[in-house]
Amino acid sequence: MRQIFRTLLTSIFILLIVVLTIAVFYLSSEKKKITEQYNKDRELWTIRNNTLKESLKKSEEEIVNLRKELDRLNEELKNAHNELNELRLSYENLKNENISLNQKISDYTKEKENLLKRIASLETDLKLAQEAQKVKLSEQESWANLLKEKVDLQVRINELEERIKNNRLLLSQLEEERNRLETRLGEIQQNKIDIEKNLGSQKSKQSSPRDILKTNLEKEDMEKKLIDLTVERDDLERRINSLKEEIEKAEADKKELNSQIEKVNQLLEEKLAQVNQVREELENALKEAKRLALAGVSAVELPPVVVKKEEEKGVPTPPPLKISPPQTEQANVVLYNEKYNFVIINIGKRDGVIEGMIFDLYDNKENIGQIKIKEVREKLSAGEILEIKKGKKINPETTLAIFSP
């Protein structure tokens, strides 16, 4: 019995040893597997950590670039605001010019009324010879001043057209900037679509969380850029619309001013026609007035008026103008405007005068300068002074014979 019990205990002991040996071997194997798995996981997490660090570094660089881009856009916005302020200032200047032009037109209207009154006065004053001569000179001076004022008004219109041209150029630049933003906006929208497609592809392929996170960040960045550019585009669009409205208003103002100038020109032509009619009707009285006015002036022997040829311009030379001594009508200066450097002479189309003719000025047979005809009427002509000898002056009250060499 004891032998059996001892054998049983020995068998149990041997069995326990075998079981323990197997357990030790199994545990050693599991430990090795766990250690290997740990090392693999550790290496994987190290790689992921390095990747995340690189991604973080790139993200920081992108943030810096985005900040630079934001600063650039802010600077562009600031410049755009400055341009808008300049446009507003230009618009105010245009308004002031418009007010000034309206005032000029009002002055012309008053001047026209004064001229009409002066014509009515002529019908009475020309009954006396000497009064008729004075009224004639006064009328010619007024006509010359009106012509100069008309030129000044046209200069104002030209300045307004130049401002409109500059505003249109600025509008073209703003529209180019808007087109550039539209192109950039389209590129960013396309990039956003590509990123969304890439994100969907990564999700379907079960990509790593790092790649998905990176794609999401890119998507958010693109959405932010898209919003910023949309706001900038809308602001630029508002500026363009505002500038277009200003240009349209300036064009309307210019059109109105041109219409008013045409009316003034028509009124001036009507007034000149009336004056010429009055002159024709009172021609006999004027001749008698001149005879009386020149009665005390000694006759001066004057050579004939000959017009210079302007071959380079192809202007034909008309027959020489024969100017008689003072007992008949002679070519002389009736008005001299030193400020604007021109003269009015008492011969015109009916005497064969045409634009571009050059005449010599003589005072008591002494040559004192030259003039060039710029505008010709029926009985009067306006000439630009080309030269005057030093120390010599033109006196509108002194008879000056005008000759070509």
Secondary structure, 3 states (H helix, E strand, C coil): CHHHHHHHHHHHHHHHHHHHHHHHHHHHHHHHHHHHHHHHHHHHHHHHHHHHHHHHHHHHHHHHHHHHHHHHHHHHHHHHHHHHHHHHHHHHHHHHHHHHHHHHHHHHHHHHHHHHHHHHHHHHHCCCHHHHHHHHHHHHHHHHHHHHHHHHHHHHHHHHHHHHHHHHHHHHHHHHHHHHHHHHHHHHHHHHHHHHHHHHHHHHCCCCHHHHHHHHHHHHHHHHHHHHHHHHHHHHHHHHHHHHHHHHHHHHHHHHHHHHHHHHHHHHHHHHHHHHHHHHHCHHHHHHHHHHHCCCCCCCCCCCECCCCEHHHCECCCCCECCCCCCCCCCCEEEEECCCCEEEECCCHHHCCCCCCEEEEEECCEEEEEEEEEEECCCCEEEEEEEECCCCCCCCCCCCEEECC
